Amino acid sequence: MFNVTIMSMIIMMIALILLIIVSLISKKSFIDREKSSPFECGFDPKSSARLPFSLHFFLIAVIFIIFDVEITLLFPLIVSLPMSNLISYFIVMLLFILILIMGLFHEWNQGALDWSA
């Protein structure tokens, strides 16, 4: 029991010493103006965080994510092609692509792809 307590205390001391050393080493002594400025985002970091953004950009981003995820769902179908029945494979692939195209036309009819509005 005594050995476990001594070992625990030694481990705690080593961890504490390492934390202190890391915190001393990682602190910067100067403030770099270039590092404080916004990088490629175009927003001033000290202004209001509630700036309006384009709803069309948000919709296009959501549509991109949806179609990107659906493309990743197509990869297992490509890998399973040599092991599957060609007629059932063709039907599944056709239904999947048809659902994607119907979703694209629905988004188009709702005006989500129209940037001028």
C-alpha positions as CSV (number, residue, x, y, z in Angstrom):
1,M,0.0,0.0,0.0
2,F,2.8,2.3,0.9
3,N,4.6,1.7,-2.5
4,V,1.4,2.6,-4.4
5,T,1.1,5.9,-2.5
6,I,4.8,6.8,-3.2
7,M,4.5,5.9,-6.9
8,S,1.3,8.0,-7.2
9,M,3.0,11.0,-5.6
10,I,6.0,10.7,-7.9
11,I,3.8,10.5,-11.0
12,M,1.8,13.5,-9.8
13,M,5.0,15.5,-9.2
14,I,6.3,14.6,-12.6
15,A,3.1,15.6,-14.3
16,L,3.0,18.9,-12.3
17,I,6.6,19.7,-13.2
18,L,5.9,19.0,-16.9
19,L,2.8,21.2,-16.8
20,I,4.7,24.1,-15.3
21,I,7.6,23.7,-17.8
22,V,5.1,23.6,-20.8
23,S,3.2,26.7,-19.5
24,L,6.5,28.6,-19.1
25,I,7.8,27.7,-22.5
26,S,4.6,28.2,-24.5
27,K,4.0,31.8,-23.5
28,K,4.9,34.4,-26.1
29,S,6.8,37.4,-25.0
30,F,5.7,39.6,-27.9
31,I,2.4,40.2,-29.7
32,D,2.7,39.9,-33.4
33,R,0.4,42.3,-35.4
34,E,0.2,39.9,-38.3
35,K,-0.9,37.0,-36.1
36,S,-3.6,39.2,-34.5
37,S,-5.1,40.2,-37.8
38,P,-7.9,38.3,-39.6
39,F,-6.6,35.6,-41.9
40,E,-8.4,35.2,-45.2
41,C,-11.8,35.5,-43.7
42,G,-12.5,39.2,-44.3
43,F,-14.1,39.8,-40.9
44,D,-12.7,42.1,-38.3
45,P,-12.2,40.0,-35.2
46,K,-13.0,42.9,-32.9
47,S,-16.3,43.9,-34.5
48,S,-19.7,42.4,-33.8
49,A,-20.1,38.7,-34.3
50,R,-23.7,39.1,-35.5
51,L,-22.9,40.2,-39.0
52,P,-25.5,39.2,-41.6
53,F,-24.4,36.7,-44.2
54,S,-26.1,35.5,-47.4
55,L,-28.8,33.0,-47.0
56,H,-28.1,31.8,-50.5
57,F,-24.5,30.9,-49.5
58,F,-25.9,28.9,-46.6
59,L,-28.3,27.0,-48.9
60,I,-25.7,26.2,-51.4
61,A,-23.4,25.0,-48.7
62,V,-26.1,22.7,-47.3
63,I,-26.8,21.4,-50.8
64,F,-23.1,20.8,-51.4
65,I,-22.8,18.8,-48.1
66,I,-25.9,16.7,-48.9
67,F,-24.6,15.8,-52.4
68,D,-21.1,15.2,-51.0
69,V,-22.4,12.7,-48.5
70,E,-24.5,11.0,-51.1
71,I,-21.5,10.7,-53.4
72,T,-19.7,8.9,-50.6
73,L,-22.7,6.5,-50.4
74,L,-22.0,5.6,-54.0
75,F,-18.5,4.3,-53.3
76,P,-19.6,1.0,-51.7
77,L,-21.8,0.4,-54.8
78,I,-18.8,0.7,-57.0
79,V,-16.7,-1.7,-54.9
80,S,-19.6,-4.3,-54.9
81,L,-20.0,-4.2,-58.6
82,P,-18.0,-7.4,-59.4
83,M,-19.8,-9.4,-56.7
84,S,-23.4,-8.4,-57.5
85,N,-26.1,-9.3,-60.0
86,L,-26.0,-6.7,-62.8
87,I,-29.8,-6.3,-63.1
88,S,-30.3,-5.6,-59.3
89,Y,-27.2,-3.5,-59.3
90,F,-28.5,-1.4,-62.2
91,I,-31.9,-1.0,-60.5
92,V,-30.4,0.1,-57.2
93,M,-28.0,2.5,-58.9
94,L,-30.8,3.9,-61.1
95,L,-33.1,4.5,-58.1
96,F,-30.3,6.2,-56.2
97,I,-29.4,8.5,-59.0
98,L,-33.1,9.2,-59.7
99,I,-33.6,10.3,-56.0
100,L,-30.6,12.6,-56.3
101,I,-31.9,14.1,-59.5
102,M,-35.4,14.6,-58.1
103,G,-33.8,16.3,-55.0
104,L,-31.8,18.6,-57.3
105,F,-34.9,19.5,-59.4
106,H,-36.9,20.2,-56.1
107,E,-34.1,22.5,-54.9
108,W,-34.1,24.2,-58.3
109,N,-37.9,24.7,-58.3
110,Q,-37.8,26.1,-54.7
111,G,-35.3,28.7,-55.9
112,A,-32.4,27.6,-53.7
113,L,-30.0,27.5,-56.6
114,D,-31.0,31.0,-57.9
115,W,-28.3,33.5,-56.8
116,S,-30.0,36.6,-58.3
117,A,-33.0,36.6,-55.9
